Amino acid sequence: MPFTSDDFDPQLEKALELMPDLLGDETAGMRYAINGLISMTPDGHPAIGETPEVAGLWSIAASWIKEGPGIGRAAAQWLSGETPEIDIHEADIARFYPHQRANAHVTGRAAEGV
């Protein structure tokens, strides 16, 4: 699938809002672009937060690069005990029931998208 600026420009604008120091920096820019595979969760949302299985282990998964700055900031706020500026409750890594984390369930949901 060809990658176009229409795929990236809206997210770039949001990223620059989050990192205003880059605005006007002539050395900052897009060096190359990719449009490829992405890891997915059974419900299609990213997985962010402290893992239920290992206390103190925080993770961000199934997020596109373009969402990285915003999700990174929200996760850092959450990790440090603050309320994230954006609502990320739908991406809470602990949202899945045990049966939803089983290989059979994940494989079955993944096959639906083929």
QUIBELCOR-V963507 format. One record per residue. N is the residue number from 1. RES is the residue in three letters. SS is DSSP state (H for helix, E for strand, C for the rest). BURIAL is I if it has 9 or more other ideal C-beta (glycine too) atoms within 8 Angstrom, else O. Layout:
BEGIN
N_RES_SS_BURIAL, N_RES_SS_BURIAL
END
This chain:
BEGIN
1_MET_C_O, 2_PRO_C_O, 3_PHE_C_O, 4_THR_C_O, 5_SER_H_O, 6_ASP_H_O, 7_ASP_H_O, 8_PHE_H_I, 9_ASP_H_O, 10_PRO_H_O, 11_GLN_H_I, 12_LEU_H_I, 13_GLU_H_O, 14_LYS_H_I, 15_ALA_H_I, 16_LEU_H_I, 17_GLU_H_O, 18_LEU_H_I, 19_MET_C_O, 20_PRO_H_O, 21_ASP_H_O, 22_LEU_H_O, 23_LEU_C_O, 24_GLY_C_O, 25_ASP_C_O, 26_GLU_C_O, 27_THR_C_O, 28_ALA_C_O, 29_GLY_C_O, 30_MET_C_O, 31_ARG_C_O, 32_TYR_C_O, 33_ALA_C_O, 34_ILE_C_O, 35_ASN_C_O, 36_GLY_C_O, 37_LEU_C_O, 38_ILE_C_O, 39_SER_C_O, 40_MET_C_O, 41_THR_C_I, 42_PRO_C_I, 43_ASP_C_O, 44_GLY_C_O, 45_HIS_C_O, 46_PRO_C_I, 47_ALA_E_I, 48_ILE_E_I, 49_GLY_E_I, 50_GLU_E_I, 51_THR_C_I, 52_PRO_C_O, 53_GLU_C_O, 54_VAL_C_O, 55_ALA_C_O, 56_GLY_C_O, 57_LEU_C_O, 58_TRP_E_I, 59_SER_E_I, 60_ILE_E_I, 61_ALA_E_I, 62_ALA_C_I, 63_SER_C_I, 64_TRP_C_O, 65_ILE_H_O, 66_LYS_H_O, 67_GLU_H_I, 68_GLY_H_I, 69_PRO_H_I, 70_GLY_H_I, 71_ILE_H_I, 72_GLY_H_I, 73_ARG_H_I, 74_ALA_H_I, 75_ALA_H_I, 76_ALA_H_O, 77_GLN_H_I, 78_TRP_H_I, 79_LEU_H_O, 80_SER_C_O, 81_GLY_C_O, 82_GLU_C_O, 83_THR_C_O, 84_PRO_C_I, 85_GLU_C_O, 86_ILE_C_O, 87_ASP_C_O, 88_ILE_C_I, 89_HIS_H_O, 90_GLU_H_O, 91_ALA_H_I, 92_ASP_E_I, 93_ILE_H_I, 94_ALA_H_O, 95_ARG_H_O, 96_PHE_C_O, 97_TYR_C_O, 98_PRO_H_O, 99_HIS_H_O, 100_GLN_H_I, 101_ARG_H_O, 102_ALA_C_O, 103_ASN_H_O, 104_ALA_H_O, 105_HIS_H_I, 106_VAL_H_I, 107_THR_H_O, 108_GLY_H_O, 109_ARG_H_I, 110_ALA_H_I, 111_ALA_H_O, 112_GLU_H_O, 113_GLY_C_O, 114_VAL_C_O
END
